[in-house]
Amino acid sequence: MTNDEVWSAVVRWIASVTGTLVIRSHEGTKVPALPYVMANFTGMAQVRAHEQLIEYTATGQTTPEDKPEISATPVIEAEWRFSVHAYGSEPTGVLRPIASAWKVSQIMEPMFPALVIHDVSQIRNVPDWINNRWEPRAQLDLIVRGLTRDGFIVDTIDETSFDIAQS
């Protein structure tokens, strides 16, 4: 999965769980009407030091030397981190279903066929001073895990046959 596909899946899942409009951070559009939730993708990291497996497949193409083209795809367990922010009145209540829903696997399945929510942080009440008044805000961290499969064309090994004759 690409980072964009994971981010889109997280946005859809949060919207389905909270029943609130969810936007991606830095979309460059007008601020929606309150209440709403914003999902900010903060990074992706490999979970283990080494890949679990490398899958080799023939692409069906051939090289200029008329050799079969082979793709090597490392299967890497990765985690994607998100900072989720709620805006509007009672923003901690808007985020609370996320803290409960991730514990029920059936709720996650439709949105995450290839992803698992690994961790949800505590919900933080973080009001912000905007235009000379306090506005309610809430925030939590969401960590999602899954497998990446980025394939690369690799050099093929020449194949040859030989006979050994005893003399």
C-alpha positions in Angstrom: 0.0 0.0 0.0 1.2 3.5 -0.7 1.2 6.2 2.0 -1.7 7.9 0.2 -3.8 4.7 0.2 -3.2 4.3 3.9 -4.0 7.9 4.7 -7.3 7.6 2.7 -8.2 4.4 4.5 -7.6 6.1 7.9 -9.7 9.1 6.9 -12.6 6.8 5.8 -12.4 4.7 9.0 -12.3 7.7 11.3 -15.4 9.2 9.5 -17.3 5.9 9.8 -16.5 5.6 13.5 -17.1 9.2 14.6 -19.9 10.1 12.2 -18.1 13.4 11.7 -16.6 15.0 8.6 -12.9 14.1 8.4 -10.4 16.0 6.3 -6.7 15.5 5.5 -4.3 18.1 6.8 -2.9 20.6 4.3 -5.7 20.1 1.7 -5.7 23.8 0.8 -9.4 24.2 0.9 -11.8 26.3 3.1 -12.2 25.2 6.7 -15.4 23.1 7.0 -18.2 23.9 9.3 -17.8 22.7 12.9 -17.5 20.0 14.1 -14.9 18.2 12.0 -11.8 16.1 12.4 -8.5 16.5 10.7 -6.0 13.5 10.1 -2.4 14.6 9.8 0.0 12.0 8.4 3.2 12.4 10.4 5.4 9.6 9.1 6.0 6.0 8.1 8.7 3.7 9.5 9.8 0.1 9.2 8.9 -2.0 12.2 11.7 -4.6 11.9 15.3 -4.0 11.0 15.1 -6.4 8.0 12.4 -7.4 5.5 10.4 -10.6 6.3 10.5 -12.0 2.8 11.5 -11.1 -0.8 9.0 -12.2 -3.4 10.4 -12.8 -6.9 8.0 -12.7 -9.9 8.3 -12.7 -13.6 6.9 -9.5 -15.1 6.1 -11.1 -18.5 8.5 -8.7 -20.2 12.0 -9.4 -21.5 15.2 -7.4 -21.3 17.0 -6.1 -24.4 19.2 -9.3 -24.1 16.0 -11.4 -24.5 16.1 -12.5 -20.8 13.0 -12.7 -18.7 12.4 -9.6 -16.6 12.2 -10.4 -12.9 10.8 -8.2 -10.1 12.0 -8.4 -6.5 9.6 -7.2 -4.0 10.6 -7.0 -0.3 7.7 -7.5 2.1 8.3 -5.0 4.8 6.1 -4.6 7.9 5.6 -0.8 8.3 3.7 1.5 10.6 2.1 4.8 9.6 1.6 7.5 12.3 -1.2 10.0 12.3 -2.0 12.9 14.6 -5.8 13.2 14.7 -7.4 16.6 15.7 -11.0 17.4 16.5 -12.5 20.9 16.2 -15.8 22.2 17.6 -17.6 21.9 20.8 -16.9 18.8 22.9 -13.9 17.7 20.7 -12.8 15.0 23.2 -16.2 13.4 22.8 -15.8 13.4 19.0 -12.6 11.4 19.3 -13.7 9.0 22.0 -15.3 6.5 19.6 -11.9 6.0 18.0 -10.4 5.0 21.4 -13.2 2.4 21.8 -13.6 1.1 18.2 -10.0 0.1 17.6 -10.5 -2.7 20.2 -13.3 -4.3 18.2 -11.8 -6.0 15.1 -15.1 -6.3 13.3 -15.4 -2.5 13.1 -11.9 -2.2 11.5 -12.3 -5.0 8.9 -14.3 -3.1 6.2 -11.9 -0.2 6.2 -8.6 -2.0 6.8 -8.5 -5.2 4.8 -4.7 -5.1 4.8 -4.1 -2.8 7.8 -4.3 -3.1 11.6 -4.6 -0.3 14.1 -1.6 -0.9 16.4 -2.1 1.8 19.0 -4.3 4.8 19.9 -3.0 7.3 22.4 -4.9 9.0 25.1 -7.2 11.8 24.0 -5.7 15.1 24.9 -7.8 18.2 25.6 -5.7 21.0 23.9 -7.7 24.3 23.6 -6.1 26.9 21.4 -6.1 30.7 21.7 -7.6 32.0 18.4 -8.7 35.6 17.7 -8.4 36.5 21.4 -10.5 33.7 22.7 -10.1 30.0 23.6 -11.4 27.5 21.1 -11.9 23.8 22.1 -9.6 21.3 20.5 -8.7 17.7 21.1 -5.9 15.5 19.7 -4.9 11.8 19.7 -2.2 9.8 18.0 -3.1 6.8 15.8 -0.6 4.1 14.7 -1.5 1.8 11.8 0.5 -1.2 10.7 0.6 -3.1 7.5 2.9 -4.6 4.8 4.5 -2.7 2.0 5.4 -4.3 -1.3 7.5 -2.0 -3.5 8.8 -4.1 -6.4 12.0 -3.5 -8.4 13.3 -5.0 -11.6 16.5 -6.9 -10.9 19.2 -8.4 -13.1 18.5 -12.0 -14.0 21.0 -14.8 -13.7 22.1 -16.5 -16.9 20.9 -20.0 -17.2 23.0 -22.6 -18.9 23.2 -26.4 -19.0 26.3 -28.5 -19.2 27.3 -32.2 -19.3 30.1 -33.8 -17.4 31.7 -36.7 -19.1 34.0 -39.1 -17.3 37.1 -40.1 -19.1 
